Amino acid sequence: MAKAPVLTPRADDFPRWYQDLIGKAELADNGPVRGTMVIRPYGYGLWERMQQEMDVRIKRAGAQNAYFPLFVPQSYLTKEAEHVEGFAPELAVVTHAGGKELEEPVVVRPTSETIVNDYFAKWVQSYRDLPLLINQWANVVRWELRPRVFLRTTEFLWQEGHTAHATYEEAREYAAHIHRDVYADFMREVLAMDVVPGRKTVRERFAGAINTLTLEGMMGDGKALQLGTSHELGQNFAKAFDTRYLSKDGRREYVWQTSWGSTTRMIGALVMMHGDDDGLRVPPRLAQVQAVVVAVKDDAAVTAEVRSIGERLRAAGVRVHVDDRTDVPYGRRAVDWELKGVPVRIEVGPRDLENGTAVLVRRIPGSKQPVPAEALPGLVPGVLEEDQALLLAQSRERREARTAEVATIEEAAEAAGTGWARIPWSALGPQGEAALAEQGVSVRCLVAADGSVPGGDDQPGNIAIVARAY
């Protein structure tokens, strides 16, 4: 009799498959307040690895980590009109504390541009104080109407960068640098996601920004997901908070600013882009456990061998977990590791021990073969790199296969039913964008004809990437 599937097949019900996987791979549970989540150790371990990899890149870009308060005076948000209008529907506001009504309500931060600027105005006095490059790892609250674990939650974890510069050109280049050399590099090189870098339209850009750069990924069902954004804020917040500096020639000038962020949404993207009907497939460079060594049976010699293999793989630079829980049936453990998407599983039983071999199971291509046990330390690092490249290639192939070149709004809407569409921005424009929005389809970003990020919204040859999105 055929074994019942552990997960709902993706082709049958993609949203249900996603929820099944989140639970059964032990990534997260729903929290007690609607829209919140409890991130379980395995899921949080993925976030920790993301933090580590991104933090290195952020610091390489010159930014330093700091921390700003969770509570923001409500009056701060009203100082920048477009900003408060954009966030008003999502705000959580505290009106009572300590048994009393507050004189001024405080907002649980949805983002930190306003409170950061209050302090930037104090810290920046002279051109010598610039550029000021700050990042914080924190949580934020945005009251979601239609929450979904990792993708849209009322509270989520993220990093948010905030910078101040002497000139527009410096701020613009820094926002592009974060977009290109921090976010795009991390997503391609570590997450193995073939993201599309582009420029948001006026309709889609961040509230209070003069330009938003984005990275868009195609999920397994053909929908788009925004994975990271970098904003040019111009002088909007500087003027609202009077953030000025004394220039070299003695003039008081407003600073030019950027902000940029990425969130635990990337864990949801990891599931939806790389997952299959057997569970997660974690990119080897991201994986907290790159290889698990499994004792198939309760045998002292087998247990000793799996521990020895684990030690030798660690010495070779592989992140290893030894699973010698022989009181748990082997089949159940194998399914659990498949669900969790550990890139390599090495199985050792009594027969393997006699033959001096181990079974090498590769999660990403789905292969399984016996190999000499002594060859594992030299073999596994190369296998991990091969499978990292394979995931990225599969991501690119999916996007290319499910992206249609179209010429009309009607064709764009139809193509968005199964994937993405590329349409000349000149054939769409703001009116066409609004018409698509009425059908639940959005312009994810604008790209130049050569695939690069355009320098302006109406740059000749711009292409609009159109899709349904999470």
C-alpha positions in Angstrom: 0.0 0.0 0.0 1.4 3.4 -1.0 2.5 5.7 1.8 0.3 8.7 2.4 2.1 12.0 1.7 3.3 14.0 4.7 2.4 17.3 3.0 -0.5 18.5 0.8 0.9 18.3 -2.7 1.9 21.8 -4.0 0.0 21.3 -7.2 -3.2 20.5 -5.3 -3.2 23.4 -2.9 -0.1 25.6 -2.7 -1.2 27.7 0.3 -2.1 24.6 2.3 1.2 23.0 1.3 3.0 26.1 2.6 1.2 26.0 6.0 1.8 22.2 6.3 5.5 22.6 5.7 5.8 25.5 8.1 4.3 23.3 10.9 5.8 19.9 10.1 9.3 21.2 9.4 9.1 22.9 12.9 9.7 26.4 11.6 7.0 28.4 13.4 3.6 28.3 15.1 0.8 30.9 15.1 1.0 33.2 18.2 -1.8 33.8 20.7 -2.6 37.2 19.2 -3.9 37.1 15.7 -1.2 37.7 13.1 1.7 37.0 15.5 4.0 34.0 15.3 6.3 31.9 17.5 9.5 31.1 15.6 10.7 27.7 16.6 14.4 26.9 17.1 14.9 25.4 13.6 13.2 28.4 12.0 15.1 30.8 14.2 18.3 29.1 13.3 17.7 30.0 9.6 17.1 33.6 10.7 20.4 33.6 12.7 22.3 32.4 9.7 20.6 35.1 7.6 21.6 37.7 10.2 25.2 36.5 10.3 25.6 36.6 6.5 23.9 40.0 6.1 25.5 41.6 9.1 29.0 41.0 7.5 27.8 42.6 4.3 26.2 45.6 6.1 29.3 46.3 8.1 31.4 45.9 5.0 29.3 48.8 3.6 30.4 50.9 6.5 27.2 50.8 8.7 27.3 50.2 12.4 24.7 48.5 14.5 22.6 50.5 17.1 19.3 50.2 18.7 16.3 52.6 18.9 13.2 52.4 21.1 10.2 50.3 20.3 7.8 53.1 21.3 7.6 56.2 19.1 5.7 59.4 20.1 2.6 59.7 17.9 3.5 63.3 17.1 6.8 62.1 15.4 4.9 60.2 12.7 2.7 63.3 11.8 5.8 65.3 11.0 6.2 63.7 7.5 2.7 63.7 6.0 3.2 61.1 3.3 4.9 58.7 5.7 2.1 58.8 8.3 -0.6 58.5 5.6 1.1 55.4 4.2 1.4 53.7 7.6 -1.8 54.9 9.4 -3.9 51.7 8.6 -1.2 49.5 10.1 -0.4 51.3 13.3 -0.7 49.8 16.8 -1.2 52.7 19.2 -0.8 52.6 23.0 -3.1 55.0 24.8 -3.0 53.6 28.4 0.0 52.5 30.5 0.7 52.2 34.2 -3.0 52.3 34.9 -3.4 55.8 33.4 -4.2 57.4 30.1 -1.1 58.7 28.4 -0.8 62.4 27.7 0.4 61.6 24.3 -0.3 58.2 22.6 2.8 56.2 21.6 3.0 54.1 18.5 4.6 50.6 18.4 7.2 51.2 15.7 6.2 50.2 12.2 9.6 51.4 11.0 12.0 53.8 12.6 12.6 56.7 10.2 10.9 59.2 12.5 12.7 58.4 15.8 16.0 57.9 14.0 15.7 61.3 12.5 15.0 62.9 15.9 18.4 61.6 17.0 20.2 62.3 13.7 19.2 65.9 14.1 21.1 65.9 17.4 24.1 63.9 16.2 24.8 65.7 12.9 26.3 69.2 13.3 29.0 69.4 10.7 30.0 67.9 7.4 32.6 66.0 9.5 29.8 64.0 11.0 28.8 62.7 7.6 28.1 60.1 6.3 26.2 58.7 9.3 25.5 55.0 8.6 23.4 53.1 11.2 21.7 49.7 11.1 19.5 48.0 13.7 18.3 44.5 14.2 14.9 44.7 15.8 11.2 43.8 15.7 8.4 46.0 14.3 4.6 45.9 14.4 2.2 46.5 11.4 -1.4 45.4 12.0 -2.0 43.0 9.2 -5.6 42.4 8.0 -4.7 39.1 6.2 -1.7 37.6 8.1 0.3 34.6 6.9 3.2 33.2 8.9 6.5 34.7 7.8 5.0 36.5 4.8 2.7 39.0 6.5 2.6 39.0 10.3 1.6 41.7 12.8 5.0 41.5 14.4 8.1 40.5 12.5 11.9 40.6 12.8 14.1 42.6 10.5 17.1 44.8 10.0 16.6 48.5 9.1 19.4 50.7 7.9 19.2 54.5 8.2 21.9 56.9 6.7 22.5 60.6 6.3 24.8 62.1 3.6 26.0 65.4 2.5 24.8 65.2 -1.1 22.0 63.7 -3.2 24.6 61.8 -5.3 26.2 60.2 -2.2 22.8 59.1 -0.8 21.7 57.7 -4.2 24.8 55.7 -4.6 24.7 54.3 -1.1 21.1 53.2 -1.5 22.1 51.5 -4.8 25.2 50.0 -3.0 23.0 48.4 -0.4 20.6 47.1 -3.0 23.3 45.6 -5.2 26.1 44.6 -2.9 24.3 43.7 0.3 20.8 42.5 -0.6 21.2 41.1 -4.2 24.6 39.6 -3.4 23.2 37.9 -0.2 20.1 36.6 -1.9 21.9 35.1 -4.9 25.0 33.9 -3.2 23.5 32.6 0.0 19.8 32.1 -0.5 20.3 30.8 -4.1 17.4 33.0 -5.2 17.5 34.4 -8.7 16.0 37.7 -7.7 15.2 40.6 -10.1 16.5 44.0 -9.1 14.4 46.9 -10.1 12.9 50.3 -9.4 9.4 50.6 -7.8 6.8 52.8 -9.5 5.5 55.9 -7.8 2.4 54.0 -6.8 4.5 51.2 -5.1 7.3 53.0 -3.5 7.9 53.5 0.2 5.8 56.2 1.9 8.0 59.3 2.2 10.7 58.2 -0.3 11.7 59.7 -3.6 12.8 56.4 -5.0 12.6 52.7 -3.9 14.8 50.0 -5.2 13.5 46.4 -4.8 14.4 42.8 -5.3 11.6 40.6 -6.5 11.5 36.8 -6.4 9.3 34.3 -8.2 7.8 31.7 -5.9 7.0 28.1 -6.8 3.4 29.0 -7.8 4.5 31.8 -10.1 3.6 34.7 -7.8 6.0 37.4 -6.8 7.4 38.3 -3.4 9.2 41.5 -2.5 12.4 40.4 -0.6 14.3 43.6 0.3 14.0 47.3 -0.4 16.4 50.3 -0.4 14.9 53.8 -0.3 16.2 57.2 -1.3 14.4 59.5 1.2 15.7 62.7 -0.3 15.4 65.5 2.2 11.8 64.8 3.2 12.6 63.6 6.7 15.5 66.0 7.1 13.2 69.0 6.6 10.6 67.5 8.9 13.1 67.0 11.7 15.5 69.9 10.8 18.4 67.5 10.3 21.0 69.9 9.0 24.8 70.2 8.9 27.3 73.0 8.6 29.0 72.6 5.2 32.7 73.3 4.4 31.8 76.7 3.1 29.8 77.6 6.3 26.2 77.1 5.1 23.5 75.2 6.9 22.4 72.4 4.6 19.8 69.6 5.0 21.2 66.1 4.8 20.2 63.6 2.2 19.0 60.2 3.5 18.4 56.5 2.8 16.7 53.7 4.6 16.6 50.0 3.7 15.3 46.8 5.2 14.9 43.0 4.9 12.8 40.8 7.1 11.9 37.3 8.3 9.7 37.2 5.1 12.9 35.7 3.6 12.2 32.5 5.5 8.8 32.3 3.8 10.4 33.0 0.5 12.9 30.2 1.2 10.0 27.8 1.7 8.0 28.9 -1.4 10.9 29.2 -3.8 12.9 26.1 -3.0 10.5 23.7 -1.2 9.0 20.6 -2.9 6.4 18.0 -2.0 8.8 16.4 0.5 9.6 19.6 2.4 12.2 22.3 2.5 15.4 22.4 0.5 17.8 24.7 2.3 20.7 26.2 0.3 24.0 24.8 1.7 25.6 28.2 2.3 22.6 29.1 4.5 22.0 25.8 6.2 22.7 25.7 10.0 23.1 21.9 9.5 24.7 21.2 6.1 25.1 17.5 6.7 23.4 15.1 9.1 25.0 11.8 9.8 22.4 9.2 10.7 22.9 5.9 12.6 20.4 3.6 10.9 20.3 0.9 13.7 21.1 0.6 17.4 24.6 -0.8 17.1 27.6 0.4 19.1 30.0 0.1 16.2 27.6 2.1 13.9 27.2 4.8 16.5 31.0 5.1 16.9 31.3 5.4 13.1 28.7 8.1 12.7 30.3 10.1 15.4 33.7 9.7 13.8 32.4 10.8 10.4 30.8 13.8 12.1 34.1 14.8 13.6 36.0 14.4 10.3 33.4 16.5 8.4 33.6 19.2 11.1 37.4 19.3 10.6 36.7 19.7 6.9 34.6 22.9 7.6 31.1 21.3 7.3 28.3 22.2 9.7 27.3 18.8 11.0 24.7 17.2 13.2 25.1 13.6 14.4 21.7 11.8 14.7 22.4 8.7 16.8 18.8 8.6 18.3 18.3 4.9 17.6 15.4 4.8 19.9 13.5 6.8 17.3 12.6 4.7 14.1 15.0 5.3 11.2 12.1 6.0 8.8 10.6 8.7 11.0 14.0 10.4 11.3 14.7 10.3 7.6 11.3 11.9 6.8 12.0 14.6 9.4 15.4 15.5 7.9 13.8 15.5 4.4 11.1 17.9 5.7 13.8 20.2 7.3 15.7 20.3 4.0 19.2 19.5 5.3 21.3 19.4 2.1 23.2 16.2 2.8 22.2 13.1 4.8 24.8 10.4 5.4 23.4 7.1 6.5 25.4 4.3 8.1 24.1 0.9 9.0 25.8 -2.4 9.9 26.1 -3.5 6.2 27.7 -0.1 5.3 30.1 -0.5 8.2 31.2 -3.9 6.9 31.7 -2.5 3.4 33.5 0.6 4.6 30.8 2.8 2.9 28.0 5.2 3.8 24.9 6.2 1.8 25.1 9.8 0.6 21.6 11.3 0.2 21.5 14.7 -1.5 18.3 16.6 -0.8 18.5 19.2 -3.5 18.9 16.9 -6.6 17.2 14.0 -4.8 20.0 11.5 -5.4 21.2 8.6 -3.2 24.3 6.6 -3.6 26.9 4.6 -1.6 30.3 6.2 -1.2 33.5 5.2 0.6 33.3 6.5 4.1 36.9 7.7 4.1 36.1 9.8 1.0 33.4 11.9 2.7 35.5 14.8 4.1 36.9 15.4 0.7 33.6 14.8 -1.1 31.0 16.6 0.9 32.2 20.2 0.6 32.2 20.0 -3.2 28.8 18.4 -3.2 27.4 21.3 -1.1 28.8 23.8 -3.6 27.3 21.9 -6.5 23.9 21.8 -4.9 24.1 25.5 -4.0 24.6 26.3 -7.7 21.8 23.9 -8.7 19.3 25.6 -6.5 20.2 29.0 -8.0 19.9 27.6 -11.6 16.5 26.0 -10.9 15.3 29.4 -9.5 16.5 31.1 -12.7 15.0 28.5 -15.0 11.6 28.7 -13.3 11.5 32.5 -13.6 12.5 32.5 -17.2 10.1 29.7 -18.2 7.2 31.4 -16.5 7.8 35.0 -17.6 5.9 36.1 -20.8 6.8 39.0 -23.1 3.5 40.9 -23.7 2.3 44.0 -25.4 -1.1 44.8 -23.9 -2.7 45.2 -20.5 -5.0 42.3 -21.3 -2.1 40.0 -22.1 -0.3 41.1 -18.9 -3.3 40.3 -16.7 -3.6 36.9 -18.4 0.1 36.0 -18.0 -0.1 37.0 -14.3 -2.5 34.1 -13.8 0.4 31.6 -14.1 3.6 33.6 -13.7 5.1 37.0 -14.6 4.7 39.4 -17.5 7.2 41.9 -19.0 5.5 44.8 -20.8 7.0 48.1 -22.0 6.3 50.8 -19.4 5.4 53.1 -22.3 2.5 50.7 -23.2 1.3 50.5 -19.6 2.0 53.7 -17.7 0.2 54.8 -14.4 -3.3 54.4 -15.9 -2.6 50.8 -17.0 -1.0 50.1 -13.7 -4.2 51.2 -11.9 -6.3 49.1 -14.3 -4.2 46.0 -13.4 -4.4 46.8 -9.7 -8.2 46.5 -10.0 -7.6 42.9 -11.1 -5.2 42.1 -8.2 -2.2 42.4 -10.4 0.7 44.8 -9.6 3.8 46.3 -11.2 6.5 44.7 -9.1 9.2 46.9 -10.5 10.7 48.6 -13.5 13.8 47.3 -15.2 15.9 48.8 -18.0 15.9 47.2 -21.4 19.2 45.5 -20.7 18.0 44.2 -17.3 19.7 46.7 -15.2 18.0 49.1 -12.7 16.8 52.1 -14.5 17.9 55.6 -13.4 14.4 57.0 -13.6 10.7 56.1 -13.8 10.2 57.2 -17.4 13.6 56.3 -18.8 13.2 55.2 -22.4 13.0 51.5 -22.9 11.8 50.7 -19.3 10.1 47.4 -18.9 7.4 46.7 -16.2 7.5 43.4 -14.4 3.9 42.5 -13.7 2.6 39.8 -11.4 0.3 38.7 -8.7 2.1 39.1 -5.4 2.1 38.0 -1.8 
